[in-house]
Amino acid sequence: MKESFIMAGSTPLHIADSGKGDKCVVLLHGYLESMYVWDDFLPLLTPKVRVITVDIPGHGISTVQGEVHTMEYVADVLRDMLDVLGLEKVTMVGHSMGGYITLAFCAKYAERLEGLVLLSSSPFPDTELKRENRRREIALVKAGKKDALARVAPETGFAPHNRKRLKDYIDDLVECVHVTEDEGIVALLGGMIERVDQNEMLRTTSVKQLFILGKHDAYIPVEAAEEFIALNPQARVAWLENSGHMGFIEEPEECAAALLEFVQ
């Protein structure tokens, strides 16, 4: 993977590109992550497809561009990125928050997608309770108490039975929280609060769709997933039987197989 900075419109963007392959997959990381979260997953994809990873603006070392980063703003940045790279169409894979951005991208730029993959992500908007929790996180970060997020969020992403085995990954994610800019966390939390329901958009778009979901996901329980699966019969579904929210780390081979079958 060759790393570089590009200007995507007016936003400096940190990306990595494997540079080879007829089909191109863009991987979008989740909240409190960076593009390096994909490092051990990439070798399962890059022999077969070209892969681009991105630090979403406000996370990693892509810059913060304002007080709120809406999912639509990030979608615009990604459209500009595709233009700079000369890519007409890609399959976009969004993990968690990255899935929300993928949905916003499809709503605005469906003609640029060969397919979309929601990886441990949901087309539902935040509930009022979830919005309140995000506002609480914003208050914590603004009060200089980001450590509270680092103590809880990374471990919660993994199924309980995988936490000991994958402790090194959890530790890396804890460190990622510490190095993520406070302003970037606040900007993306604000954008997630503003998300809209994307179920109807999914049902009416011609873009093909895959949902990859973990059976032990603390953030998207099976009942919640089954609710949006029922609303979207057009989408393919792949269940990861032994994963929580981080299926591409917990069951990487199974996750990659589902993804590659969909892309190819």
C-alpha positions as CSV (number, residue, x, y, z in Angstrom):
1,M,0.0,0.0,0.0
2,K,1.4,3.4,-1.0
3,E,0.5,6.2,1.4
4,S,0.0,9.8,0.2
5,F,-1.7,13.0,0.9
6,I,-4.1,14.4,-1.8
7,M,-6.3,17.4,-2.0
8,A,-9.9,16.2,-2.2
9,G,-11.6,19.5,-3.0
10,S,-10.4,21.8,-0.3
11,T,-9.7,18.9,2.2
12,P,-6.3,17.4,2.6
13,L,-6.8,13.7,2.7
14,H,-4.5,10.9,3.9
15,I,-5.0,7.8,1.8
16,A,-3.3,4.5,0.9
17,D,-3.6,2.7,-2.5
18,S,-2.6,-0.8,-3.4
19,G,-2.6,0.4,-7.1
20,K,-3.4,-2.9,-8.8
21,G,-6.6,-4.7,-9.8
22,D,-9.5,-4.4,-12.3
23,K,-12.0,-3.9,-9.5
24,C,-11.5,-1.2,-6.8
25,V,-12.7,-1.4,-3.2
26,V,-12.6,1.7,-0.9
27,L,-12.5,0.8,2.8
28,L,-13.9,3.3,5.2
29,H,-13.1,2.9,8.9
30,G,-15.3,3.5,11.9
31,Y,-15.6,6.0,14.7
32,L,-12.4,6.4,16.8
33,E,-10.4,4.4,14.2
34,S,-8.0,5.2,11.4
35,M,-7.2,3.6,8.1
36,Y,-4.5,1.5,9.9
37,V,-7.3,-0.6,11.4
38,W,-7.4,-2.4,8.1
39,D,-3.7,-3.4,8.0
40,D,-4.0,-7.1,8.8
41,F,-7.2,-7.4,6.7
42,L,-5.7,-5.9,3.5
43,P,-3.6,-9.0,2.4
44,L,-6.7,-11.0,2.2
45,L,-8.0,-8.6,-0.5
46,T,-5.1,-7.0,-2.4
47,P,-4.1,-10.1,-4.4
48,K,-7.5,-10.0,-6.0
49,V,-8.7,-6.3,-6.0
50,R,-7.3,-2.8,-5.8
51,V,-7.9,-1.4,-2.4
52,I,-7.9,2.2,-1.2
53,T,-8.0,3.1,2.5
54,V,-8.7,6.6,3.8
55,D,-8.4,8.5,7.0
56,I,-11.8,10.0,7.3
57,P,-11.5,13.8,7.8
58,G,-11.2,14.4,11.6
59,H,-9.7,11.0,12.3
60,G,-6.2,9.6,11.6
61,I,-4.1,12.4,10.1
62,S,-6.7,13.8,7.7
63,T,-7.5,17.3,8.9
64,V,-10.6,18.7,10.8
65,Q,-12.6,21.0,8.5
66,G,-15.1,22.7,10.7
67,E,-17.2,22.1,13.8
68,V,-19.5,19.4,12.3
69,H,-18.5,16.8,9.7
70,T,-21.8,15.6,8.3
71,M,-21.9,12.3,6.5
72,E,-22.8,14.3,3.3
73,Y,-19.7,16.4,3.7
74,V,-17.5,13.3,3.9
75,A,-19.3,11.9,0.9
76,D,-18.4,15.0,-1.1
77,V,-14.7,14.6,0.0
78,L,-14.7,11.0,-1.2
79,R,-16.3,12.0,-4.6
80,D,-13.4,14.5,-5.0
81,M,-11.0,11.8,-4.0
82,L,-12.3,9.4,-6.7
83,D,-12.0,12.3,-9.2
84,V,-8.4,12.9,-8.3
85,L,-7.5,9.2,-8.5
86,G,-9.3,8.9,-11.9
87,L,-11.7,6.3,-10.6
88,E,-15.1,6.2,-12.3
89,K,-16.7,3.4,-10.1
90,V,-15.8,1.6,-6.9
91,T,-17.3,-0.7,-4.3
92,M,-17.5,1.2,-1.1
93,V,-17.2,-0.8,2.2
94,G,-18.1,1.2,5.3
95,H,-17.4,-0.2,8.8
96,S,-19.8,1.3,11.4
97,M,-19.5,5.1,11.0
98,G,-17.9,4.4,7.6
99,G,-21.2,2.7,6.7
100,Y,-23.1,5.9,7.4
101,I,-20.8,7.7,5.1
102,T,-21.2,5.0,2.4
103,L,-25.0,5.5,2.6
104,A,-24.7,9.2,2.3
105,F,-22.4,8.7,-0.7
106,C,-24.9,6.4,-2.4
107,A,-27.7,8.9,-1.8
108,K,-25.7,11.6,-3.6
109,Y,-23.4,9.7,-6.0
110,A,-25.0,6.3,-6.8
111,E,-23.6,6.5,-10.3
112,R,-20.0,6.2,-8.8
113,L,-20.8,2.9,-7.1
114,E,-20.6,-0.7,-8.4
115,G,-21.7,-1.8,-5.0
116,L,-22.0,-0.8,-1.3
117,V,-21.2,-2.9,1.8
118,L,-22.4,-2.1,5.3
119,L,-20.0,-3.8,7.6
120,S,-21.4,-3.8,11.1
121,S,-23.4,-0.7,10.2
122,S,-27.1,0.3,9.9
123,P,-29.3,2.4,7.6
124,F,-31.4,3.5,10.6
125,P,-30.7,7.0,12.0
126,D,-29.8,7.5,15.6
127,T,-32.5,7.0,18.2
128,E,-33.1,9.9,20.6
129,L,-31.3,7.9,23.3
130,K,-28.3,7.4,21.0
131,R,-28.2,11.1,20.1
132,E,-28.2,11.9,23.8
133,N,-25.3,9.5,24.3
134,R,-23.3,11.1,21.5
135,R,-24.0,14.6,23.1
136,R,-22.7,13.2,26.3
137,E,-19.5,12.0,24.5
138,I,-19.1,15.5,23.0
139,A,-19.3,17.0,26.5
140,L,-16.7,14.5,27.8
141,V,-14.3,15.3,25.0
142,K,-14.7,19.0,25.4
143,A,-14.1,18.6,29.1
144,G,-10.8,16.9,28.4
145,K,-12.1,13.5,29.5
146,K,-11.4,11.5,26.3
147,D,-9.9,8.8,28.4
148,A,-13.4,7.7,29.3
149,L,-14.1,6.8,25.7
150,A,-10.8,4.9,25.4
151,R,-11.6,2.8,28.4
152,V,-15.0,1.6,27.0
153,A,-15.4,1.8,23.3
154,P,-12.5,-0.3,21.9
155,E,-13.2,-3.4,24.1
156,T,-17.0,-3.2,23.6
157,G,-16.5,-3.6,19.8
158,F,-15.3,-7.2,20.3
159,A,-17.4,-10.2,21.2
160,P,-16.7,-11.1,24.9
161,H,-15.2,-14.5,23.9
162,N,-12.7,-12.8,21.5
163,R,-11.4,-10.1,23.8
164,K,-8.6,-12.0,25.4
165,R,-7.4,-13.5,22.1
166,L,-7.4,-10.1,20.4
167,K,-6.1,-7.9,23.3
168,D,-3.3,-6.5,21.1
169,Y,-5.9,-5.1,18.7
170,I,-7.9,-3.6,21.6
171,D,-4.8,-2.0,22.9
172,D,-4.0,-0.5,19.5
173,L,-7.6,0.9,19.3
174,V,-7.2,2.4,22.8
175,E,-4.1,4.2,21.6
176,C,-6.0,5.3,18.4
177,V,-8.5,7.1,20.6
178,H,-5.8,8.9,22.5
179,V,-4.1,10.2,19.3
180,T,-7.4,11.3,17.6
181,E,-7.9,15.0,17.7
182,D,-10.6,16.2,20.1
183,E,-12.0,18.5,17.4
184,G,-12.3,15.6,15.0
185,I,-14.1,13.4,17.4
186,V,-16.6,16.2,18.2
187,A,-17.1,17.0,14.5
188,L,-17.9,13.4,13.5
189,L,-20.1,12.9,16.5
190,G,-22.1,16.0,15.4
191,G,-22.4,14.5,11.9
192,M,-23.6,11.2,13.2
193,I,-26.3,12.9,15.3
194,E,-27.6,14.5,12.1
195,R,-27.9,11.3,10.1
196,V,-31.2,10.5,8.3
197,D,-33.0,7.2,7.7
198,Q,-31.5,5.6,4.6
199,N,-33.8,2.6,4.2
200,E,-35.9,4.0,1.5
201,M,-32.9,5.2,-0.4
202,L,-31.4,1.7,-0.3
203,R,-34.7,0.1,-1.5
204,T,-34.9,2.5,-4.5
205,T,-31.3,2.7,-5.7
206,S,-30.0,0.3,-8.4
207,V,-26.7,-0.1,-6.5
208,K,-26.1,-3.7,-5.3
209,Q,-25.8,-4.1,-1.6
210,L,-24.3,-6.4,1.0
211,F,-24.7,-6.3,4.8
212,I,-22.0,-8.1,6.8
213,L,-23.0,-8.5,10.4
214,G,-21.7,-10.0,13.6
215,K,-23.9,-12.3,15.7
216,H,-22.4,-10.9,18.9
217,D,-22.4,-7.2,18.1
218,A,-23.1,-5.1,21.2
219,Y,-23.9,-2.0,19.1
220,I,-26.2,-3.7,16.5
221,P,-27.9,-6.6,18.3
222,V,-29.3,-9.4,16.1
223,E,-32.9,-8.2,16.6
224,A,-32.0,-4.7,15.4
225,A,-30.2,-6.1,12.4
226,E,-33.1,-8.3,11.5
227,E,-35.3,-5.3,11.5
228,F,-33.4,-3.5,8.7
229,I,-32.7,-6.7,6.9
230,A,-36.5,-7.2,6.6
231,L,-36.9,-3.7,5.3
232,N,-34.2,-4.3,2.6
233,P,-34.9,-7.6,0.9
234,Q,-32.8,-6.5,-2.1
235,A,-29.6,-6.7,0.0
236,R,-27.5,-9.7,0.4
237,V,-26.6,-10.6,4.0
238,A,-23.6,-12.4,5.4
239,W,-23.5,-13.3,9.1
240,L,-20.2,-13.7,11.0
241,E,-21.1,-16.3,13.6
242,N,-18.3,-15.6,16.1
243,S,-17.9,-11.8,15.7
244,G,-19.0,-8.7,17.5
245,H,-18.7,-5.3,15.9
246,M,-15.2,-5.8,14.5
247,G,-15.8,-8.8,12.2
248,F,-12.9,-8.0,9.8
249,I,-10.5,-8.5,12.8
250,E,-12.5,-11.2,14.7
251,E,-13.2,-13.4,11.6
252,P,-11.1,-11.9,8.8
253,E,-11.1,-14.8,6.4
254,E,-14.9,-15.2,6.5
255,C,-15.4,-11.5,6.2
256,A,-13.0,-11.2,3.2
257,A,-14.6,-14.2,1.5
258,A,-18.1,-12.6,1.7
259,L,-16.7,-9.3,0.5
260,L,-14.7,-10.8,-2.5
261,E,-17.6,-13.0,-3.6
262,F,-19.8,-9.8,-3.7
263,V,-17.2,-7.7,-5.5
264,Q,-16.3,-10.3,-8.1
